[in-house]
Amino acid sequence: MDIIKALNIDITKKHFISIVGAGGKTTLLYYLSRKFRDMNRKILLTTTTHIYMPTENIFDSSLISDDKDNIIKYAGSIDRSGVYLVGSSIDEESKLKGLDSDALDKLSRLNVFDLILVEADGSKNKPIKAPTEREPVVPESTTIMIGVIGLDSLGRFVDSGTVHRLEEFCCICECSKEDVIDEAMIAKLISHPRGLFKNVPDKAEKIVFLNKVDDIELRNSGIKIKSMIEEDRVKFVMSSMKNDMCWM
């Protein structure tokens, strides 16, 4: 199944999507921007934290400025489809510093973009994470919050090589360092109020995106995790992005 279809995104409506978690956030961010660009939509691409500066084939135009009024003016002048990258600065590691929630809410109210795509926390390239007290930074205008988890974390040790924010993960998932990550831990991470959907706006739809489901065993694990979640408002999508495949 196509990822857009699996996520059940109504392409006739405007959306503000914030992506959190670990195990494929940036890949999903760029995938969605590319798909909507192919449909001749206007897409704003940014972060509320830091991401590596995207390569030029990812976006059509960009503005890097610490002047919020300048960014608002730039956005208001956009009159054609494409991917528009915005940020406040680029650091010495070639990381793009994004915009704060207030600025993004103002950009949303301009009603210029068909899709606003925001990476709303970091994960240091680990397959799974738990948020700290200051994470994630999710703008109130968010209509869809996608929480990404790399299922390649299953069967690996709870350690700093696999888990970002190790102490928080152990607290939320009720586990100890060097335990083996299992389906029950991931279910706790999803359902805990300080877990995957921490800081979700009340009106936002919640989608769990179990990524790297590259074999039938992991697919069965994804089904097991889904069966452990009792909240009706949470939608599940399993994906093997390298194979461009999805299951609901």
Number of C-alpha atoms within 10 A of each C-alpha: 12 12 22 15 13 17 21 13 13 10 14 8 8 19 20 23 24 29 26 32 30 28 26 23 28 19 11 19 18 17 17 18 24 19 13 20 19 11 12 14 21 22 27 26 23 25 27 24 20 21 20 13 16 15 7 9 8 18 19 13 13 16 15 16 17 14 10 18 11 13 21 15 11 14 20 14 10 14 10 11 17 23 27 22 22 22 25 18 16 17 11 6 8 13 15 24 23 27 22 18 18 13 16 26 15 13 21 23 10 12 12 19 26 20 24 25 25 28 26 27 23 22 19 16 16 20 24 29 27 29 26 16 9 8 16 25 20 26 23 18 22 25 19 21 24 28 23 26 27 23 28 18 21 19 12 15 17 24 19 13 13 20 26 24 18 20 18 18 27 19 13 20 20 12 15 15 14 11 13 15 22 17 19 15 18 25 21 19 25 27 19 14 13 19 24 29 25 21 18 22 17 10 11 18 16 20 20 22 29 27 27 23 24 17 9 9 9 18 20 12 16 25 16 14 20 22 10 15 16 10 8 6 10 16 18 22 21 28 26 19 17 11 10 11 16 21 19 17
